[in-house]
Amino acid sequence: MATVETAPYRLAESEIELLEPGDIILRRGSGIVSDFIANVLKEPYDVSHCGIVAEHDSALWVIHSVSSSLSDFDGMQAHRLQAFVGQSKPGSVVVSRLRTELDRGPIATRAKEYLRRQVPFDHDFDLEDSTTIYCSELVWRILRDDYGVDVFDAHAEGDEVGRYRFARFTDTARFHIILNHQKH
């Protein structure tokens, strides 16, 4: 019996050319934690994690925060774009870009600052404590502090998990969807 080899999940070069530093990349992982997150949040897009696209040595990377329960170390990390995508459930990647007339490059610059400081993962998911950070908190903090955009704002009232929803980064009133691998 012949085995079928499948190519790793990757973005096409034409898709990579659409991306810019400061874009927000969302994906669904393939593990039990990703399944739990997706089942609890019941998002319009099937995602469980996010990061910020940044450039380093003329290559695109993703800066994100990950728990040591899922990674070799706890907190802020950087992975080459295709490696980040390769760790995703096939067909799950969505990339959004903040709608603003301002330069979005500082989003990536600030993410690099969190990475340089090696901020640990926020296991308590506490937005009041800036000494630790979870994946969507990274994006929230940068957009709120540098652009005055609070994606975890009052829209979440009455929704216990609202401030954790990744749909905040695909709201077309605030973001352009640059790339969408999900079928709707």
Backbone torsions as a table, in degrees:
resi	resn	phi	psi	omega
1	MET	NA	129.5	-178.9
2	ALA	-83.4	142.4	175.7
3	THR	-93.8	147.0	178.9
4	VAL	-96.8	121.6	177.0
5	GLU	-91.2	134.8	177.2
6	THR	-110.9	143.7	177.7
7	ALA	-71.3	148.2	177.1
8	PRO	-64.4	152.4	178.3
9	TYR	-68.8	122.4	-177.3
10	ARG	-144.8	162.2	170.8
11	LEU	-90.9	144.6	175.5
12	ALA	-72.7	153.8	178.0
13	GLU	-54.7	-39.7	179.4
14	SER	-63.5	-30.5	177.2
15	GLU	-75.5	-41.2	179.2
16	ILE	-60.6	-36.4	179.6
17	GLU	-64.1	-20.4	178.4
18	LEU	-78.2	-19.9	-172.0
19	LEU	-83.7	149.9	178.4
20	GLU	-134.3	151.0	172.1
21	PRO	-54.8	135.2	-177.6
22	GLY	100.5	-11.7	175.2
23	ASP	-67.1	154.2	179.1
24	ILE	-105.8	124.3	-180.0
25	ILE	-109.9	128.8	-179.8
26	LEU	-117.1	148.2	179.7
27	ARG	-153.9	168.6	172.3
28	ARG	-113.2	126.4	173.8
29	GLY	-77.4	175.8	-176.9
30	SER	-111.0	6.5	-177.0
31	GLY	-96.6	-179.5	-177.0
32	ILE	-65.7	-34.8	178.8
33	VAL	-66.6	-42.6	177.0
34	SER	-61.9	-41.3	177.4
35	ASP	-60.3	-44.0	179.9
36	PHE	-61.0	-49.1	-179.3
37	ILE	-58.8	-48.0	-178.6
38	ALA	-63.1	-39.2	-179.6
39	ASN	-69.6	-36.0	179.6
40	VAL	-73.0	-44.3	-174.4
41	LEU	-81.2	-28.7	179.9
42	LYS	47.0	58.0	-176.5
43	GLU	-75.1	154.7	172.6
44	PRO	-62.9	-35.7	173.1
45	TYR	-102.4	140.2	-177.4
46	ASP	-82.2	80.5	-178.7
47	VAL	-131.0	158.4	-180.0
48	SER	-140.9	2.9	-175.2
49	HIS	-158.9	155.0	176.6
50	CYS	-147.9	163.7	177.4
51	GLY	-156.3	-177.8	-178.3
52	ILE	-117.7	131.3	177.7
53	VAL	-74.7	133.2	178.2
54	ALA	-139.3	162.0	179.0
55	GLU	-111.5	139.6	176.5
56	HIS	-149.3	127.1	-179.1
57	ASP	51.1	45.9	177.7
58	SER	63.0	17.6	177.4
59	ALA	-124.0	152.6	176.9
60	LEU	-88.9	136.8	179.1
61	TRP	-126.5	167.3	172.4
62	VAL	-121.7	126.8	176.5
63	ILE	-102.8	128.1	-175.7
64	HIS	-155.0	168.8	178.7
65	SER	-114.9	131.4	-175.3
66	VAL	-134.5	142.2	176.6
67	SER	-72.3	146.8	176.7
68	SER	-65.7	-12.9	175.5
69	SER	-72.5	-15.6	-179.4
70	LEU	-117.1	-6.1	-171.1
71	SER	-142.4	168.9	178.8
72	ASP	-69.4	-24.6	176.1
73	PHE	-144.4	164.7	-170.9
74	ASP	-95.7	133.7	170.6
75	GLY	103.5	-149.0	-172.9
76	MET	-64.0	134.6	-178.5
77	GLN	-145.3	160.6	174.2
78	ALA	-130.7	134.0	177.0
79	HIS	-131.5	145.9	174.0
80	ARG	-56.7	145.2	-175.8
81	LEU	-50.6	-50.7	-176.1
82	GLN	-67.6	-30.2	175.7
83	ALA	-67.7	-41.8	177.3
84	PHE	-60.6	-47.2	178.9
85	VAL	-63.6	-40.5	-179.2
86	GLY	-61.9	-22.4	178.0
87	GLN	-89.8	9.3	-176.4
88	SER	-100.2	155.8	170.7
89	LYS	-64.3	127.6	-178.5
90	PRO	-52.4	136.4	178.7
91	GLY	80.0	14.3	-173.9
92	SER	-105.8	-10.8	-172.2
93	VAL	-73.8	135.5	173.1
94	VAL	-134.4	136.4	177.3
95	VAL	-122.5	131.3	178.1
96	SER	-123.8	162.5	-178.5
97	ARG	-137.9	130.9	179.1
98	LEU	-57.9	132.1	174.1
99	ARG	-79.4	108.9	178.2
100	THR	-160.8	152.4	173.9
101	GLU	-84.8	-12.6	-179.8
102	LEU	-77.3	158.4	175.8
103	ASP	-64.1	128.6	179.9
104	ARG	-89.6	-5.9	179.1
105	GLY	-55.2	-37.2	178.9
106	PRO	-61.1	-20.5	175.7
107	ILE	-60.3	-47.7	179.1
108	ALA	-67.7	-38.2	179.4
109	THR	-61.0	-44.2	179.0
110	ARG	-66.8	-38.3	177.1
111	ALA	-60.8	-40.3	177.5
112	LYS	-62.4	-34.5	177.7
113	GLU	-64.9	-44.6	176.1
114	TYR	-60.9	-39.8	178.2
115	LEU	-64.1	-46.0	-179.6
116	ARG	-59.9	-38.5	179.8
117	ARG	-77.6	-7.3	180.0
118	GLN	52.8	49.4	-179.6
119	VAL	-63.1	127.5	-179.3
120	PRO	-68.9	163.0	178.1
121	PHE	-70.1	141.7	-179.8
122	ASP	-89.7	90.5	-178.9
123	HIS	-70.4	-17.3	179.0
124	ASP	-93.3	-7.4	-178.2
125	PHE	50.9	48.7	-175.6
126	ASP	-103.5	106.2	-179.3
127	LEU	-70.1	-16.8	179.5
128	GLU	-78.2	-20.0	-177.1
129	ASP	-102.8	111.9	-178.6
130	SER	-91.9	5.2	179.8
131	THR	-82.6	-14.5	175.2
132	THR	-133.1	161.0	-173.9
133	ILE	-152.7	138.3	172.7
134	TYR	-103.8	172.6	-167.1
135	CYS	-57.5	-52.6	-178.1
136	SER	-76.1	-21.6	174.6
137	GLU	-64.9	-35.9	177.4
138	LEU	-56.9	-51.0	-179.5
139	VAL	-64.0	-47.1	-179.7
140	TRP	-55.5	-50.4	-177.6
141	ARG	-59.2	-45.7	-177.6
142	ILE	-65.9	-46.5	-179.2
143	LEU	-65.5	-39.3	179.8
144	ARG	-68.8	-48.5	-173.7
145	ASP	-73.9	-37.1	-173.5
146	ASP	-99.9	-21.5	-175.7
147	TYR	-124.3	-4.4	-179.6
148	GLY	68.7	21.7	-179.3
149	VAL	-106.9	109.8	-179.8
150	ASP	-99.4	95.0	-178.0
151	VAL	-72.6	-15.2	176.4
152	PHE	-101.8	39.5	-174.2
153	ASP	-82.0	-160.9	-172.1
154	ALA	-59.8	-14.8	179.0
155	HIS	-58.3	-18.9	-177.6
156	ALA	-88.2	-0.4	-177.9
157	GLU	-54.7	133.0	179.7
158	GLY	79.4	1.0	-179.5
159	ASP	-118.6	100.9	-174.2
160	GLU	-54.9	-36.8	-178.0
161	VAL	-100.8	7.9	-175.7
162	GLY	-54.3	-39.1	-177.8
163	ARG	-73.6	-7.3	177.7
164	TYR	-101.0	-5.0	-173.9
165	ARG	-70.8	130.4	177.5
166	PHE	-74.4	-17.9	178.9
167	ALA	-60.0	-19.9	176.6
168	ARG	-58.9	-27.8	-177.1
169	PHE	-95.0	3.0	175.7
170	THR	-121.4	9.6	176.5
171	ASP	-68.4	111.5	-173.5
172	THR	-69.3	-8.5	172.1
173	ALA	-72.1	-26.8	-177.5
174	ARG	-114.8	-19.6	-173.9
175	PHE	-134.9	147.8	169.0
176	HIS	-91.7	138.1	171.4
177	ILE	-86.9	115.5	-175.7
178	ILE	-88.8	-37.3	-175.3
179	LEU	-148.2	133.7	-179.2
180	ASN	-140.6	107.5	177.3
181	HIS	-89.1	-2.9	-176.2
182	GLN	-89.9	144.3	178.8
183	LYS	-90.9	125.7	177.7
184	HIS	-121.4	NA	NA
